[in-house]
Amino acid sequence: MTTMSDKIGFDELRVKYKDVLSKAFANNNMDLLDSFSKNVSETDRKAAMDQAFRDKLLELLVEEPETLENYVCFCIESCRRQMVTPTMPVVLLGDIFDALTLNKCEKLFTYVENGVNIWREELFFVACKNNLLRMCNDLLRRLSRSQNTVFCGRILLFLAKFFPFSERSGLNIVSEFNLENVTEFGGDNSSTLKDALDEEMVIDEEKNKHTIDYNLYCRFWSLQDFFRSPNTCYNKIQWKTFVAHSGSVLSAFSSYKLEAVELQKSKLNRLKTYNSDIEMNKEQHYFAKFLTNQKLLELQLSDSNFRRCVLIQFLILFQYLTSSVKFKMESQELKSDQQEWVKETTTLLYKLLGETPPDGKTFAECVKSILKREEHWNSWKNDGCPEFQKPKPPVQTDSTDEVRKTRKRRRPVGDIIKEYETQDKFFMGNNELTKLWNLSPDNLAACRTRERDFMPSLETYMLSGAGSATGAGDATSGWAWRALRLLARRSPHFFVHTNNPIGRLPDYLDDMVKRITREVAANAASNSNGDKMIKQEQNYEEMCEEQIETDIIKEEDATDMDAVNDSTHTVEDDEKPSRSRVTMITHSQLDALATKLTDWKKLAAKLGYKPDEIQFFETENATDVSRAKNMLQLWFDDDEDASVENLLYIMEGLKMADACDVLKSVM
């Protein structure tokens, strides 16, 4: 709590600082002020010194207003010596602007503009940015946007230079429009608007002019509603209105050709005699916002600045309608015919700009360049207005380093395994094996499902490959591996009482196919069950004897399995196609099979198709028959193990009896 004695002490210190400040500023001696304030604590010193600077400012505003800029510079140097708070210079500027007239404020603001690098220093930027923004906003509230347009623009440009591009407070992030900028117009609709032209305007009379009536007047000024709110153009009815009004206005512009704009003779007399011709060309008239009186329209159509302002409004609107804006809705997009109209009208607008004096073609090229640059700013806004950073200089490296950088670095296996673990999957080191291992979350549970609990009969499976000797002899195929498993479980020919190993696997499987074929034929020829049993025993004994004889012969010819394999493995075996034994399916057979696959989704899942792929078959085909046919055709075309035999094996496991019968009939 501040006591009365503390307040008296602070006032005395403030008065002392003010006296010393006056002497130091009059002599421009910063050391005098610095040495006087060393015997006081920093907090008390800065508080008293801040108040002393403001008190001294009141005297300067009355007695010496021409020294205000030097006084602010003196305060800035005091901040750098840690004698006052960093916000003090901007506080002083705010007090000065509040006390001066607008004309004097405009002159003093030049000092603020030139010192933008000072305000962006680390000492002042963080502390003063809010104060500077508040000071500029206070000035803008005092100014008239129509009468003090240049001063308002200088303030906005200063803020744009002071704040970085990525400052969110100065960005129109969501692409909002100033809908409050309403242009009011109207009047007596009986007026023909045929006022005489000003004598300084010269207009081409060769072409027929459009009648400037109340209808054209209303159409012209109603376009301002579309310019301030471009999204209304995406409405069908509003678009037709905009096209109609634009056509009338642009036809009027095309009709009223401007040849030259000359100054009145009375103005020439007021100009200085020195360099009068140059001064005449440089003098221009600027209007922040044009008047909407209906009797002025004909004069305005003859004004080159007015015409350029309207044509540029059209170009800005067209650029927004045709560009990609992040916050546009999906429905806010022009149709092809609308885009064609915009393209044709844009060509007409640049033509009219080129015909508008003075220096029409140069002015049109400048407008085109500015709008082209705006496309880059629009892309920057769509990217979220990222902060601009200076690119780092390239590092000098030798050729060997460049070669190493061009090589793509291989990802560590540990990173790949961690990535798969985050997805509850396994990485097996091979794409196909990884895909197979991750088909089901629990592979052991998938193996125990009832759909996989089946086994074909030995005769059916072995005789399916009997038609092709190379099919049975391809030991590297899946058929041979499954055949060995079936022989081990359901055939007496697999386990024999001999120590002689088998020779080549293809020869052994060919021998098994022949024996089972003879066994099936013998069983079919037997009429009675008794004879059938006797025949089976006899065949069994014969086959065992034949197997023993065969094994003895093979033992004599090949004592080592590896040697036999090496000697019998020829180049022709390597050149055999991996699917030589696979029986492919014809189109007629595929049609017959598809009609019997009522539950084709179950088969598709068994063949390895994912739910989204099954859904694709449903959406692309109208009937279940066509879906099943499409699914099977893709399986036969893409899968390396696709064959009629494998398909029959899978369908038997799924207990699709009708489909299996159809497939057996075509084999």
TAJO-V175701 format. One record per backbone hydrogen bond with DSSP energy under -0.5 kcal/mol. CO is the residue of the C=O (numbers start at 1). NH is the residue of the N-H. E is the energy in kcal/mol with one decimal. If there is no record, write none. Layout:
co->CO nh->NH e->E
co->CO nh->NH e->E
//
This chain:
co->3 nh->7 e->-1.8
co->4 nh->8 e->-2.3
co->5 nh->9 e->-2.3
co->6 nh->10 e->-2.4
co->7 nh->11 e->-2.4
co->8 nh->12 e->-2.2
co->9 nh->13 e->-2.1
co->10 nh->14 e->-2.4
co->11 nh->15 e->-2.4
co->12 nh->16 e->-2.2
co->13 nh->17 e->-2.5
co->14 nh->18 e->-2.2
co->15 nh->19 e->-2.1
co->16 nh->20 e->-2.5
co->17 nh->21 e->-2.9
co->18 nh->22 e->-2.3
co->19 nh->23 e->-2.0
co->20 nh->24 e->-2.8
co->21 nh->25 e->-2.7
co->22 nh->26 e->-2.2
co->23 nh->27 e->-2.1
co->24 nh->28 e->-0.6
co->24 nh->29 e->-2.6
co->28 nh->30 e->-0.6
co->29 nh->33 e->-0.8
co->30 nh->34 e->-2.1
co->31 nh->35 e->-2.7
co->32 nh->36 e->-1.3
co->33 nh->37 e->-1.0
co->35 nh->38 e->-0.8
co->37 nh->40 e->-0.8
co->41 nh->45 e->-2.6
co->42 nh->46 e->-2.5
co->43 nh->47 e->-2.0
co->44 nh->48 e->-2.4
co->45 nh->49 e->-2.5
co->46 nh->50 e->-2.5
co->47 nh->51 e->-1.7
co->48 nh->52 e->-2.0
co->49 nh->53 e->-2.2
co->50 nh->54 e->-1.6
co->51 nh->55 e->-2.3
co->52 nh->56 e->-2.3
co->53 nh->57 e->-1.6
co->54 nh->58 e->-1.4
co->55 nh->59 e->-1.1
co->56 nh->60 e->-2.0
co->57 nh->61 e->-2.4
co->58 nh->62 e->-0.9
co->59 nh->63 e->-3.0
co->60 nh->64 e->-0.9
co->64 nh->67 e->-1.5
co->65 nh->68 e->-1.1
co->67 nh->71 e->-1.9
co->68 nh->72 e->-2.1
co->69 nh->73 e->-2.1
co->70 nh->74 e->-2.1
co->71 nh->75 e->-1.9
co->72 nh->76 e->-2.1
co->73 nh->77 e->-2.0
co->74 nh->78 e->-1.6
co->75 nh->79 e->-1.9
co->76 nh->80 e->-1.8
co->77 nh->81 e->-1.1
co->78 nh->83 e->-2.5
co->78 nh->84 e->-0.6
co->79 nh->82 e->-1.8
co->85 nh->88 e->-1.7
co->87 nh->91 e->-2.0
co->88 nh->92 e->-2.4
co->89 nh->93 e->-2.0
co->90 nh->94 e->-2.5
co->91 nh->95 e->-2.0
co->92 nh->96 e->-2.3
co->93 nh->97 e->-2.7
co->94 nh->98 e->-1.8
co->95 nh->99 e->-1.2
co->96 nh->99 e->-0.5
co->96 nh->100 e->-1.6
co->101 nh->105 e->-2.3
co->102 nh->106 e->-2.1
co->103 nh->107 e->-1.3
co->104 nh->108 e->-2.5
co->105 nh->109 e->-2.0
co->107 nh->110 e->-1.0
co->108 nh->111 e->-1.2
co->108 nh->112 e->-1.0
co->109 nh->113 e->-2.4
co->110 nh->114 e->-2.5
co->111 nh->115 e->-1.3
co->113 nh->116 e->-1.4
co->115 nh->118 e->-0.5
co->115 nh->119 e->-1.9
co->116 nh->120 e->-1.2
co->118 nh->121 e->-1.5
co->121 nh->124 e->-0.7
co->121 nh->125 e->-3.1
co->122 nh->126 e->-0.6
co->124 nh->128 e->-3.1
co->125 nh->129 e->-1.8
co->128 nh->132 e->-3.0
co->129 nh->133 e->-2.1
co->130 nh->134 e->-2.3
co->131 nh->135 e->-2.5
co->132 nh->136 e->-2.5
co->133 nh->137 e->-2.1
co->134 nh->138 e->-2.1
co->135 nh->139 e->-1.8
co->136 nh->140 e->-2.2
co->137 nh->141 e->-1.8
co->138 nh->142 e->-1.1
co->139 nh->143 e->-1.2
co->144 nh->148 e->-2.5
co->148 nh->152 e->-2.2
co->149 nh->153 e->-2.4
co->150 nh->154 e->-2.1
co->151 nh->155 e->-2.0
co->152 nh->156 e->-2.2
co->153 nh->157 e->-2.4
co->154 nh->158 e->-2.1
co->155 nh->159 e->-2.1
co->156 nh->160 e->-2.0
co->157 nh->161 e->-2.0
co->158 nh->162 e->-2.5
co->159 nh->163 e->-2.5
co->164 nh->167 e->-1.7
co->167 nh->170 e->-1.3
co->168 nh->171 e->-1.3
co->171 nh->173 e->-1.5
co->172 nh->175 e->-1.2
co->177 nh->179 e->-1.8
co->178 nh->181 e->-1.3
co->180 nh->182 e->-2.1
co->182 nh->184 e->-0.7
co->187 nh->189 e->-0.6
co->188 nh->191 e->-1.1
co->193 nh->195 e->-0.6
co->198 nh->201 e->-1.9
co->200 nh->262 e->-1.9
co->202 nh->259 e->-1.2
co->202 nh->260 e->-0.9
co->211 nh->213 e->-1.4
co->213 nh->217 e->-2.0
co->214 nh->218 e->-2.3
co->215 nh->219 e->-2.2
co->216 nh->220 e->-2.6
co->217 nh->221 e->-2.0
co->218 nh->222 e->-1.7
co->219 nh->223 e->-0.7
co->220 nh->223 e->-1.0
co->221 nh->224 e->-1.0
co->222 nh->225 e->-1.2
co->222 nh->226 e->-0.6
co->223 nh->226 e->-0.6
co->223 nh->227 e->-1.9
co->224 nh->228 e->-2.0
co->225 nh->229 e->-1.0
co->229 nh->232 e->-1.6
co->230 nh->233 e->-1.9
co->231 nh->234 e->-1.4
co->232 nh->235 e->-1.4
co->235 nh->239 e->-2.7
co->236 nh->240 e->-1.9
co->237 nh->241 e->-1.9
co->238 nh->242 e->-2.5
co->239 nh->243 e->-2.6
co->240 nh->244 e->-2.2
co->241 nh->245 e->-2.5
co->242 nh->246 e->-2.5
co->243 nh->247 e->-2.2
co->244 nh->248 e->-1.7
co->245 nh->249 e->-2.2
co->246 nh->250 e->-2.8
co->247 nh->251 e->-1.7
co->248 nh->252 e->-1.8
co->249 nh->253 e->-2.2
co->250 nh->254 e->-2.3
co->251 nh->255 e->-1.8
co->252 nh->256 e->-2.3
co->255 nh->257 e->-1.3
co->257 nh->204 e->-2.8
co->257 nh->259 e->-0.5
co->260 nh->202 e->-1.2
co->264 nh->267 e->-0.6
co->264 nh->268 e->-1.2
co->265 nh->269 e->-1.2
co->266 nh->270 e->-0.6
co->267 nh->270 e->-0.6
co->267 nh->271 e->-0.8
co->268 nh->271 e->-0.5
co->273 nh->275 e->-0.6
co->273 nh->276 e->-0.9
co->275 nh->279 e->-2.0
co->276 nh->280 e->-2.0
co->277 nh->281 e->-1.6
co->278 nh->282 e->-1.7
co->279 nh->283 e->-1.5
co->293 nh->296 e->-1.6
co->294 nh->297 e->-0.8
co->296 nh->300 e->-2.6
co->297 nh->301 e->-2.4
co->298 nh->302 e->-0.7
co->299 nh->302 e->-0.6
co->300 nh->303 e->-1.6
co->302 nh->304 e->-0.6
co->303 nh->307 e->-2.4
co->304 nh->308 e->-2.6
co->305 nh->309 e->-2.2
co->306 nh->310 e->-1.9
co->307 nh->311 e->-2.4
co->308 nh->312 e->-2.4
co->309 nh->313 e->-1.5
co->310 nh->314 e->-1.7
co->311 nh->315 e->-2.0
co->312 nh->316 e->-2.5
co->313 nh->317 e->-2.1
co->314 nh->318 e->-2.6
co->315 nh->319 e->-2.1
co->316 nh->320 e->-1.7
co->317 nh->321 e->-2.2
co->318 nh->322 e->-1.9
co->319 nh->323 e->-1.2
co->323 nh->325 e->-0.7
co->325 nh->328 e->-1.5
co->329 nh->332 e->-1.0
co->331 nh->333 e->-1.9
co->335 nh->339 e->-2.5
co->336 nh->340 e->-1.9
co->337 nh->341 e->-1.9
co->338 nh->342 e->-2.4
co->339 nh->343 e->-2.2
co->340 nh->344 e->-2.2
co->341 nh->345 e->-2.6
co->342 nh->346 e->-2.3
co->343 nh->347 e->-1.6
co->344 nh->348 e->-1.7
co->345 nh->349 e->-2.4
co->346 nh->350 e->-2.2
co->347 nh->351 e->-1.6
co->348 nh->352 e->-2.4
co->349 nh->353 e->-2.4
co->350 nh->354 e->-2.1
co->351 nh->355 e->-1.3
co->352 nh->356 e->-0.6
co->353 nh->356 e->-0.8
co->355 nh->357 e->-0.6
co->359 nh->363 e->-2.2
co->360 nh->364 e->-2.4
co->361 nh->365 e->-2.0
co->362 nh->366 e->-2.0
co->363 nh->367 e->-2.1
co->364 nh->368 e->-2.2
co->365 nh->369 e->-2.1
co->366 nh->370 e->-2.2
co->367 nh->371 e->-2.4
co->368 nh->372 e->-1.8
co->369 nh->373 e->-1.9
co->370 nh->374 e->-1.7
co->371 nh->375 e->-1.0
co->372 nh->376 e->-0.7
co->373 nh->376 e->-0.7
co->373 nh->377 e->-1.5
co->374 nh->378 e->-2.2
co->375 nh->379 e->-2.0
co->376 nh->380 e->-2.1
co->377 nh->381 e->-2.1
co->378 nh->382 e->-2.2
co->379 nh->383 e->-1.4
co->380 nh->385 e->-2.1
co->381 nh->384 e->-1.7
co->398 nh->402 e->-1.6
co->399 nh->403 e->-2.1
co->400 nh->404 e->-2.0
co->401 nh->405 e->-2.1
co->402 nh->406 e->-1.8
co->403 nh->407 e->-1.1
co->412 nh->416 e->-1.6
co->413 nh->417 e->-2.5
co->414 nh->418 e->-2.2
co->415 nh->419 e->-2.1
co->416 nh->420 e->-2.1
co->417 nh->421 e->-2.2
co->418 nh->422 e->-1.8
co->419 nh->423 e->-0.7
co->420 nh->423 e->-0.7
co->420 nh->425 e->-2.5
co->421 nh->424 e->-1.6
co->426 nh->428 e->-0.6
co->430 nh->434 e->-2.9
co->431 nh->435 e->-2.3
co->432 nh->436 e->-2.4
co->433 nh->437 e->-2.4
co->434 nh->438 e->-1.5
co->436 nh->439 e->-1.1
co->441 nh->443 e->-0.5
co->442 nh->446 e->-1.9
co->443 nh->447 e->-1.9
co->444 nh->448 e->-1.1
co->446 nh->449 e->-0.9
co->449 nh->452 e->-1.0
co->450 nh->453 e->-0.9
co->452 nh->454 e->-1.7
co->457 nh->461 e->-2.1
co->458 nh->462 e->-2.6
co->459 nh->463 e->-2.4
co->460 nh->464 e->-0.9
co->461 nh->465 e->-0.6
co->462 nh->465 e->-0.8
co->463 nh->466 e->-0.9
co->465 nh->468 e->-0.9
co->468 nh->472 e->-1.6
co->469 nh->473 e->-1.6
co->470 nh->474 e->-0.7
co->471 nh->474 e->-0.6
co->473 nh->475 e->-1.5
co->474 nh->477 e->-1.4
co->474 nh->480 e->-0.5
co->477 nh->481 e->-1.2
co->478 nh->482 e->-2.2
co->479 nh->483 e->-2.2
co->480 nh->484 e->-2.0
co->481 nh->485 e->-1.5
co->482 nh->486 e->-2.2
co->483 nh->487 e->-2.5
co->484 nh->488 e->-2.0
co->485 nh->489 e->-1.1
co->486 nh->490 e->-3.0
co->487 nh->491 e->-1.3
co->491 nh->494 e->-0.7
co->494 nh->496 e->-0.7
co->496 nh->498 e->-1.7
co->499 nh->501 e->-0.5
co->504 nh->508 e->-1.9
co->505 nh->509 e->-2.4
co->506 nh->510 e->-2.2
co->507 nh->511 e->-2.0
co->508 nh->512 e->-1.9
co->509 nh->513 e->-2.4
co->510 nh->514 e->-2.0
co->511 nh->515 e->-2.0
co->512 nh->516 e->-2.5
co->513 nh->517 e->-2.1
co->514 nh->518 e->-2.2
co->515 nh->519 e->-2.3
co->516 nh->520 e->-2.5
co->517 nh->521 e->-2.2
co->518 nh->522 e->-2.4
co->519 nh->523 e->-2.2
co->520 nh->524 e->-2.0
co->521 nh->525 e->-1.5
co->522 nh->526 e->-0.9
co->528 nh->532 e->-2.3
co->529 nh->533 e->-2.1
co->530 nh->534 e->-2.3
co->531 nh->535 e->-2.9
co->532 nh->536 e->-1.9
co->533 nh->537 e->-2.1
co->534 nh->538 e->-2.7
co->535 nh->539 e->-3.0
co->536 nh->540 e->-2.3
co->537 nh->541 e->-2.5
co->538 nh->542 e->-2.9
co->539 nh->543 e->-2.9
co->540 nh->544 e->-2.1
co->541 nh->545 e->-2.4
co->542 nh->546 e->-3.0
co->543 nh->547 e->-2.5
co->544 nh->548 e->-2.2
co->545 nh->549 e->-2.5
co->546 nh->550 e->-2.7
co->547 nh->551 e->-2.4
co->548 nh->552 e->-2.2
co->549 nh->553 e->-2.3
co->550 nh->554 e->-2.4
co->551 nh->555 e->-2.0
co->552 nh->556 e->-1.6
co->553 nh->557 e->-1.8
co->554 nh->558 e->-2.2
co->560 nh->564 e->-2.5
co->561 nh->565 e->-2.5
co->562 nh->566 e->-2.4
co->563 nh->567 e->-2.6
co->564 nh->568 e->-2.4
co->565 nh->569 e->-1.4
co->568 nh->570 e->-0.8
co->570 nh->574 e->-1.1
co->571 nh->575 e->-1.7
co->573 nh->576 e->-0.8
co->577 nh->580 e->-1.5
co->579 nh->582 e->-0.8
co->582 nh->584 e->-0.7
co->583 nh->644 e->-2.4
co->586 nh->590 e->-2.2
co->587 nh->591 e->-2.2
co->588 nh->592 e->-2.1
co->589 nh->593 e->-2.2
co->590 nh->594 e->-2.2
co->591 nh->595 e->-1.3
co->592 nh->596 e->-0.5
co->593 nh->596 e->-1.1
co->593 nh->597 e->-0.6
co->594 nh->597 e->-0.7
co->596 nh->598 e->-1.6
co->597 nh->600 e->-0.6
co->598 nh->600 e->-0.7
co->599 nh->603 e->-1.1
co->600 nh->604 e->-2.4
co->601 nh->605 e->-2.3
co->602 nh->606 e->-1.6
co->603 nh->607 e->-1.9
co->604 nh->609 e->-2.3
co->605 nh->608 e->-0.9
co->610 nh->614 e->-2.3
co->611 nh->615 e->-2.3
co->612 nh->616 e->-1.4
co->613 nh->617 e->-1.8
co->614 nh->618 e->-1.7
co->615 nh->619 e->-2.2
co->616 nh->620 e->-2.2
co->617 nh->621 e->-1.1
co->623 nh->627 e->-1.8
co->624 nh->628 e->-2.7
co->625 nh->629 e->-2.3
co->626 nh->630 e->-2.4
co->627 nh->631 e->-2.4
co->628 nh->632 e->-2.5
co->629 nh->633 e->-2.4
co->630 nh->634 e->-2.1
co->631 nh->635 e->-1.9
co->632 nh->636 e->-2.6
co->633 nh->637 e->-1.7
co->634 nh->638 e->-2.4
co->635 nh->639 e->-2.0
co->639 nh->642 e->-1.1
co->643 nh->647 e->-2.2
co->644 nh->648 e->-2.4
co->645 nh->649 e->-2.3
co->646 nh->650 e->-2.1
co->647 nh->651 e->-2.5
co->648 nh->652 e->-2.1
co->649 nh->653 e->-1.3
co->650 nh->654 e->-1.5
co->651 nh->656 e->-2.3
co->652 nh->655 e->-0.9
co->655 nh->657 e->-1.1
co->656 nh->660 e->-2.1
co->657 nh->661 e->-2.3
co->658 nh->662 e->-1.9
co->659 nh->663 e->-2.2
co->660 nh->664 e->-2.6
co->661 nh->665 e->-1.8
co->662 nh->666 e->-0.9
co->663 nh->667 e->-0.6
co->664 nh->667 e->-0.6
//
